[in-house]
Amino acid sequence: MPDHPTPPQAALTRGLGTQDLQRHGNLILACLLVLLHAAFVWGLGDAWGQGMVIAHYGLFLLWQPFFSGQQHLPWPRAIGVLAVGAALAILDNVWAAVLWCMLLAALLGGVTVSLKPLRERVGLWLAVAYLLLLMFVWLIPTGIGLSIRYDDDVPWLRDGLLLLPLLLPLFPTPRMERHTGVIDLLYTLLFVLVIGVVALGSYAAMHLTRVTYAMAVLISVGTLLVSLLMIAWLWQPRGETPGLRNLFSRYLLSLGLPLEEWLTQLSEAAEREPDPELFLRAAMAGFTHLPWSTGVTWSTAHALGELGEHSAHSIAFAHQGVEVRFYTDAPVNPAFALHLRLLTEIIGYFHAAKTREREMQANAYTQAIYETGSRLTHDVKNLLQSLKTLCSAAEHSQPDQAVSLQNLMQRQLPQIAKRLEITLDKLRSPEKAVDRREILAREWWRNLKNRYARDNLAFTIDDAETMLWIPQELFDSVADNLIQNALRKRVGQPDVAIRVELRTQPLPSLIVCDSGAAAADEVVEKLFHAPVSTHDGLGIGLYQAAKQARGLGYGLELSRNLEGEVCFTLWQEVLE
């Protein structure tokens, strides 16, 4: 036979035990309180009373919310648990009973404050009330040697307290998940202190004021209530006066660490050091000047650092890719460890922000290079198209056209050379990419017509003799991009008509229209605002042209987008 149940059997046993405890928890609690009454009231000093103590402690182990009944405890903890029960049975003393009832009442109170359903809390508060009444009505008077008249009413009053635990099965059993920690340790300690103060205060008041025990209990409870009311008022007084709450909060935040001073240094380092690794070193330098610190080390994905000296005590935290180890002259308590964790998270967030800022700067630099290169690529592509036009004219010219070909070359080659020179200047100095050199509109218009004389375009100008000056590089770039995009539509539709119009009044504007297909909605949404990858050429060229136009006080828009009529307009913005 195997020594241990198989996994399905173990799971079934564990499930049944948990379900029974959830269903009958209050019944078990009522039984252990009845056994406590039998042990410490009826059987105190008798052998059978010691047996009741053992039975009571066994039920307590079954009910307790510290660890599961199926949990395997290590030997030191198991020995400690058994030692408590053995001490209760062996001592067989009224003061041991008082101490145990005090701890049990505080434990029940610590469990109760963590519960939300009212009916579950009422059941446990009945158990707390029973333990407190048992202590102050019977156990403490017996311990301090008060004479109690054993008449017929005493057993009824004493044993009538058992009505409170007998009412427990009428209330729903609280759902206590032992592995989540249902006990509020702070409230448990507070309950122990309050019960102890009332008990000792009652004893002191009875001997100092020479009053009865009942009056001494009332004096002790009244004094405690007045003290708590004063503390509550000082904790958060009315008006703008800071109370103990603010002082206590500042003390907790600055426990072992001048938090405000360190945060000031951290913010100054964040403003002063753009590099994440230099910022990290500046932030860590503040820890080396603290009295509890002997040194600190840190590590990131790209760097390691160390300040101060190592010691025998250290604690490490990591957040957002930053791992920090603090070396201290003494072991770090849990409260201070929580502060150090918080500070590590703050440093991690700052370091991550600095890292992202550096990556964004690198991306911006790369984007600038990409945009400049894309713009120059379009300029070179347009120049190449002009050269191809001249080459085509030279290849197909007849001997009797030599004079006209020569005139065409004399007009176009200087213009191409000038535009190529501008492109090379932008390549050498990208930050000066915006060229503001101007040209007479009529001269620019004549050069544009000559460049596209063989492409069957319709050119229109409102004033052929205008004396208007326009930015040459902008109009060249926009006109070439718009005309080349329109010419691409003739690849699939040879009959596409293209019209180019220059208006000089009231403000200069250039309009390029074609009779091809309209642009898609998803292209129109991103046009002029982001690079667009399309098959018809409406891509990064117009995006770069729009940016160039905005830099010179112009606007570029898709003025019409219909089937058979697609128009782009470059227009000068009105200065207010």
Beta strands, then each sheet from edge to edge (+ up, - down):
strand 1: 293-299
strand 2: 304-308
strand 3: 313-319
strand 4: 322-328
strand 5: 438-440
strand 6: 458-461
strand 7: 469-471
strand 8: 498-503
strand 9: 509-514
strand 10: 554-562
strand 11: 565-572
sheet 1: 2+ 1- 4+ 3-
sheet 2: 5+ 7-
sheet 3: 6+ 8+ 9- 11+ 10-
end
